[in-house]
C-alpha cells in the first residue's frame, strides 16, 4: 500500500471515532441544572434541551473529539459501570495524547516541504473554485465531487480496493457501536451501558494502533 493510502486509512479511522453523542448526555446529567438553562433559570424548556442535545449529537460526530472534557466523562462512566477497565481507559487516553502530539509535530515538519505546500495550495484553490461553481449553478455537487476525486487520483494514485473496503467495514462497526452507546446512555440502562463501554474502549485502542503505524511511517 502506498504511504498516502495508509495515511488516508488512518485518517478515516480517526475521523470515524467521533465520541458518541451519549458522552454529551453524560455531561448534561452530571452538571447542575443552572448551568444548562440560559440565564441560570432552573426548570427550563425541555424542547430547547432536546434541540441542544441534537445539535451537539451532530457536531460531535464530525471529527475526533477526545479532549480532556470528554475523556473525563468516559472515565467517570467506566468507574461506575466497568471499574475493572478504568486503568485501560486511562492508558488508552494517554497513548492517544502521545501519538497525536508526535503526529502533529511530524505533520508540521512535513508541511515545510515545498512540494507538499504546492499541492496543498492547489487543492485549496480547486475546492474554492468548485464550491463557487456549485453555488452559481455552473456544476452540480456530484460533478464537484468527481473533479476532486480525479485530482486526488492524478496526484496521489488510486485507492486499493481492499483497503477501501476495510475502511468502510471498520467505520460501519464504529457507527453501530456509537448508536448502541447513545441509546444506552439516553435510556439509562446500566446493563446496556456496561455492555457497550468495552466496545468503545476497543475502538480507542484500534485507532491508537493505526495512529502508531502512521507515526512509524513518518519516521521512515
Secondary structure as a PSIPRED ss2 file (coil, helix, strand):
# PSIPRED VFORMAT (PSIPRED V4.0)

   1 X C   1.000  0.000  0.000
   2 X C   1.000  0.000  0.000
   3 X H   0.000  1.000  0.000
   4 X H   0.000  1.000  0.000
   5 X H   0.000  1.000  0.000
   6 X H   0.000  1.000  0.000
   7 X H   0.000  1.000  0.000
   8 X H   0.000  1.000  0.000
   9 X H   0.000  1.000  0.000
  10 X H   0.000  1.000  0.000
  11 X H   0.000  1.000  0.000
  12 X H   0.000  1.000  0.000
  13 X H   0.000  1.000  0.000
  14 X H   0.000  1.000  0.000
  15 X H   0.000  1.000  0.000
  16 X H   0.000  1.000  0.000
  17 X C   1.000  0.000  0.000
  18 X C   1.000  0.000  0.000
  19 X C   1.000  0.000  0.000
  20 X C   1.000  0.000  0.000
  21 X C   1.000  0.000  0.000
  22 X H   0.000  1.000  0.000
  23 X H   0.000  1.000  0.000
  24 X H   0.000  1.000  0.000
  25 X H   0.000  1.000  0.000
  26 X H   0.000  1.000  0.000
  27 X H   0.000  1.000  0.000
  28 X H   0.000  1.000  0.000
  29 X H   0.000  1.000  0.000
  30 X H   0.000  1.000  0.000
  31 X C   1.000  0.000  0.000
  32 X C   1.000  0.000  0.000
  33 X H   0.000  1.000  0.000
  34 X H   0.000  1.000  0.000
  35 X H   0.000  1.000  0.000
  36 X C   1.000  0.000  0.000
  37 X C   1.000  0.000  0.000
  38 X H   0.000  1.000  0.000
  39 X H   0.000  1.000  0.000
  40 X H   0.000  1.000  0.000
  41 X C   1.000  0.000  0.000
  42 X C   1.000  0.000  0.000
  43 X C   1.000  0.000  0.000
  44 X C   1.000  0.000  0.000
  45 X C   1.000  0.000  0.000
  46 X H   0.000  1.000  0.000
  47 X H   0.000  1.000  0.000
  48 X H   0.000  1.000  0.000
  49 X H   0.000  1.000  0.000
  50 X H   0.000  1.000  0.000
  51 X H   0.000  1.000  0.000
  52 X H   0.000  1.000  0.000
  53 X H   0.000  1.000  0.000
  54 X H   0.000  1.000  0.000
  55 X H   0.000  1.000  0.000
  56 X H   0.000  1.000  0.000
  57 X H   0.000  1.000  0.000
  58 X H   0.000  1.000  0.000
  59 X H   0.000  1.000  0.000
  60 X H   0.000  1.000  0.000
  61 X C   1.000  0.000  0.000
  62 X C   1.000  0.000  0.000
  63 X C   1.000  0.000  0.000
  64 X C   1.000  0.000  0.000
  65 X C   1.000  0.000  0.000
  66 X C   1.000  0.000  0.000
  67 X C   1.000  0.000  0.000
  68 X H   0.000  1.000  0.000
  69 X H   0.000  1.000  0.000
  70 X H   0.000  1.000  0.000
  71 X H   0.000  1.000  0.000
  72 X H   0.000  1.000  0.000
  73 X H   0.000  1.000  0.000
  74 X H   0.000  1.000  0.000
  75 X H   0.000  1.000  0.000
  76 X H   0.000  1.000  0.000
  77 X H   0.000  1.000  0.000
  78 X H   0.000  1.000  0.000
  79 X H   0.000  1.000  0.000
  80 X H   0.000  1.000  0.000
  81 X H   0.000  1.000  0.000
  82 X C   1.000  0.000  0.000
  83 X H   0.000  1.000  0.000
  84 X H   0.000  1.000  0.000
  85 X H   0.000  1.000  0.000
  86 X H   0.000  1.000  0.000
  87 X H   0.000  1.000  0.000
  88 X H   0.000  1.000  0.000
  89 X H   0.000  1.000  0.000
  90 X H   0.000  1.000  0.000
  91 X H   0.000  1.000  0.000
  92 X H   0.000  1.000  0.000
  93 X H   0.000  1.000  0.000
  94 X H   0.000  1.000  0.000
  95 X H   0.000  1.000  0.000
  96 X H   0.000  1.000  0.000
  97 X H   0.000  1.000  0.000
  98 X H   0.000  1.000  0.000
  99 X H   0.000  1.000  0.000
 100 X H   0.000  1.000  0.000
 101 X H   0.000  1.000  0.000
 102 X H   0.000  1.000  0.000
 103 X H   0.000  1.000  0.000
 104 X H   0.000  1.000  0.000
 105 X H   0.000  1.000  0.000
 106 X H   0.000  1.000  0.000
 107 X H   0.000  1.000  0.000
 108 X H   0.000  1.000  0.000
 109 X H   0.000  1.000  0.000
 110 X H   0.000  1.000  0.000
 111 X C   1.000  0.000  0.000
 112 X C   1.000  0.000  0.000
 113 X C   1.000  0.000  0.000
 114 X H   0.000  1.000  0.000
 115 X H   0.000  1.000  0.000
 116 X H   0.000  1.000  0.000
 117 X H   0.000  1.000  0.000
 118 X H   0.000  1.000  0.000
 119 X H   0.000  1.000  0.000
 120 X H   0.000  1.000  0.000
 121 X H   0.000  1.000  0.000
 122 X H   0.000  1.000  0.000
 123 X H   0.000  1.000  0.000
 124 X H   0.000  1.000  0.000
 125 X H   0.000  1.000  0.000
 126 X H   0.000  1.000  0.000
 127 X H   0.000  1.000  0.000
 128 X H   0.000  1.000  0.000
 129 X H   0.000  1.000  0.000
 130 X H   0.000  1.000  0.000
 131 X H   0.000  1.000  0.000
 132 X H   0.000  1.000  0.000
 133 X H   0.000  1.000  0.000
 134 X H   0.000  1.000  0.000
 135 X H   0.000  1.000  0.000
 136 X C   1.000  0.000  0.000
 137 X C   1.000  0.000  0.000
 138 X C   1.000  0.000  0.000
 139 X C   1.000  0.000  0.000
 140 X C   1.000  0.000  0.000
 141 X H   0.000  1.000  0.000
 142 X H   0.000  1.000  0.000
 143 X H   0.000  1.000  0.000
 144 X H   0.000  1.000  0.000
 145 X H   0.000  1.000  0.000
 146 X H   0.000  1.000  0.000
 147 X H   0.000  1.000  0.000
 148 X H   0.000  1.000  0.000
 149 X H   0.000  1.000  0.000
 150 X H   0.000  1.000  0.000
 151 X H   0.000  1.000  0.000
 152 X H   0.000  1.000  0.000
 153 X H   0.000  1.000  0.000
 154 X H   0.000  1.000  0.000
 155 X H   0.000  1.000  0.000
 156 X H   0.000  1.000  0.000
 157 X C   1.000  0.000  0.000
 158 X C   1.000  0.000  0.000
 159 X C   1.000  0.000  0.000
 160 X C   1.000  0.000  0.000
 161 X H   0.000  1.000  0.000
 162 X H   0.000  1.000  0.000
 163 X H   0.000  1.000  0.000
 164 X H   0.000  1.000  0.000
 165 X H   0.000  1.000  0.000
 166 X H   0.000  1.000  0.000
 167 X H   0.000  1.000  0.000
 168 X H   0.000  1.000  0.000
 169 X H   0.000  1.000  0.000
 170 X H   0.000  1.000  0.000
 171 X H   0.000  1.000  0.000
 172 X H   0.000  1.000  0.000
 173 X H   0.000  1.000  0.000
 174 X H   0.000  1.000  0.000
 175 X H   0.000  1.000  0.000
 176 X H   0.000  1.000  0.000
 177 X H   0.000  1.000  0.000
 178 X H   0.000  1.000  0.000
 179 X H   0.000  1.000  0.000
 180 X H   0.000  1.000  0.000
 181 X H   0.000  1.000  0.000
 182 X H   0.000  1.000  0.000
 183 X H   0.000  1.000  0.000
 184 X H   0.000  1.000  0.000
 185 X H   0.000  1.000  0.000
 186 X H   0.000  1.000  0.000
 187 X H   0.000  1.000  0.000
 188 X C   1.000  0.000  0.000
 189 X C   1.000  0.000  0.000
 190 X H   0.000  1.000  0.000
 191 X H   0.000  1.000  0.000
 192 X H   0.000  1.000  0.000
 193 X H   0.000  1.000  0.000
 194 X H   0.000  1.000  0.000
 195 X H   0.000  1.000  0.000
 196 X H   0.000  1.000  0.000
 197 X H   0.000  1.000  0.000
 198 X H   0.000  1.000  0.000
 199 X H   0.000  1.000  0.000
 200 X H   0.000  1.000  0.000
 201 X H   0.000  1.000  0.000
 202 X H   0.000  1.000  0.000
 203 X H   0.000  1.000  0.000
 204 X H   0.000  1.000  0.000
 205 X H   0.000  1.000  0.000
 206 X H   0.000  1.000  0.000
 207 X H   0.000  1.000  0.000
 208 X H   0.000  1.000  0.000
 209 X H   0.000  1.000  0.000
 210 X H   0.000  1.000  0.000
 211 X H   0.000  1.000  0.000
 212 X H   0.000  1.000  0.000
 213 X H   0.000  1.000  0.000
 214 X H   0.000  1.000  0.000
 215 X H   0.000  1.000  0.000
 216 X H   0.000  1.000  0.000
 217 X H   0.000  1.000  0.000
 218 X H   0.000  1.000  0.000
 219 X H   0.000  1.000  0.000
 220 X C   1.000  0.000  0.000
